[in-house]
Amino acid sequence: MHVDLRGAGGERLECEAWVIKPGRQVSFTEAEVYAVGTSGERRLVAQASGAMAVTKAE
C-alpha cells in the first residue's frame, strides 16, 4: 500500500459523501475527496469511512 502525504494539488477540492447504512443510533458513512484541475479533470486524493452517532437536535 502506498501512502502519499503531500498536499492535494488542483484548482479546488470536491467532496462526495453518502450514508451506507442508516440506523436509529449509529449510521455508517463513506466519503471521497477529489482534486479538480483547471480543465475539470478530477483526481481522487482521499477516502474515508466512519460510524456516526445519531443524536437528537437541541
Beta strands, then each sheet from edge to edge (+ up, - down):
strand 1: 12-21
strand 2: 26-36
strand 3: 42-53
sheet 1: 1+ 2- 3+
end
